[in-house]
């Protein structure tokens, strides 16, 4: 028995005569298999079910979700069709390996973190760098502090000078339940902090009560910080959510995209449970989609 049509025809006949599937269900299975074969052919290959890999199936998942905009339920139904096919092919001895064995269908996720992409954040800092006034520098540092450290709004507001260590390039953050954690930072944030402190000294001579102050020398308030972030992000994104917590999510997203492990992200964010941090692993699927877009001839 040859591959392709003969195998799928035999499978559909098996569903009809042996499993007593309805004509409508069999028609649906036939359509799913035809779509999968078309996809394999679009990769410039002949369809041979013995050569199909789990990578092929995952790329098909990406194609269905990202290019065809199928709902998660529809994608899982099509994967179920492939699983049934390979159970049949294995049972009949037509194939040895089952590429579906390592495939987990996409899950319907709720309330995934909203984040701003790295390229948009880079563009934001480039745009705002033109304003060298105290207010402009302060606003840019507020946004950068969130994005470069992942700290919460309350943690940023409670910062004082003693917690910002330029020599060690680290910030001591007092988080939830008064738990202290240390967040390292890099050269870009260091330079921005130095510029802010220089500008701040022109506003107040004495050391202020809090690290971040407004142009009148008073500590920033929650509403002021939220407005700063919202107005700043509106320069580079139209998404509805533009809060300090979005920048916290953006920080975690950037770390994950640059190969940081979940344990490190958990420590920096101050999550008690790794399960809380694991929500960011949805981005591994985003990365797969991006790789597919760049490589696939239909993208």
C-alpha positions, 0 to 999 in steps of 0.5 A: 500500500502506498502513502498519501491518498490510499492511506487516508482513504483507507483510514476514512473507510475504517472510520466509516465501516469499523467505527461507525462515524457519521458522514459529517464527521468523516467529511470533517476528518477528510478536510483536516487531512487535506489541509495538512497535506496541502501545508506539507506540500507548501513546504516544498515536500511530497507528502509521506506520513512516514517522514512527518515530524513533530516539528512539522505538526507544530509549524502547522499549528502555528500556521493555523493559529497565526495565518489562518486565525483558527480558534484554539478549539478548531486547532485542537480538533484538527490535531485530534484528526492527525492523532487518530490517523497515526493511531490507525497507521501504527495499528496497521503497521504502515508507520513506526514513529508517531510524530503526535506522541510529543504534541500538546495542543494549544490551551485557551489562555485567559488574562495573559500578560500585556507587554510592549515589545522590545523594539517599541521600548527602544524606540520610546527611549530614543524619542524621549532622550531628546528632552533633557529637562529635569521633568523629561529626564525624571519621566524617562527614568521612571519608565526605564526603572520599571522596564529594566528592573521589573519592580512594582509601582509601590516598590518604585515609590518607596525607593530612597537613595540608600537603596540605589547602589551605583557602585554595585549596580544594584537596587534593594527593593522592599516587596510584598510582605516586607521581603527584600530582594536585590535587582542588578542593573546595567550600564544604560540604567546606570547612566540614566540614574546619574543624569537624573541625580545631576538634574535632581540636585538642581531642584533640591540641595538636600537629600530628598525623602524619596529617590523619585521627586517631582519638579517641586521636590515632593515625592511622586504619587501613585497617580503621577507615576501611572500617568507618566507611564501611560503617556509615555507608552502612548508614544509607541503603542495603541494598546489599551493597557499602558500601566506600570504593571505592563512594563513589569510584564514587558521586563519579564518578556524581554528576559525570557526572549533573551534566554533567561531561565524562569528561576532567575525571572522569578527571583527578580520579580519577587514571585513566591511561586514559580507557577506565577512566573510560568505564565510568561512561557506563552512567549516560547510559542510566540517565538516559534510563530516569529521563526515560522513567519521568517522562514515559511514561504507563505508568511 
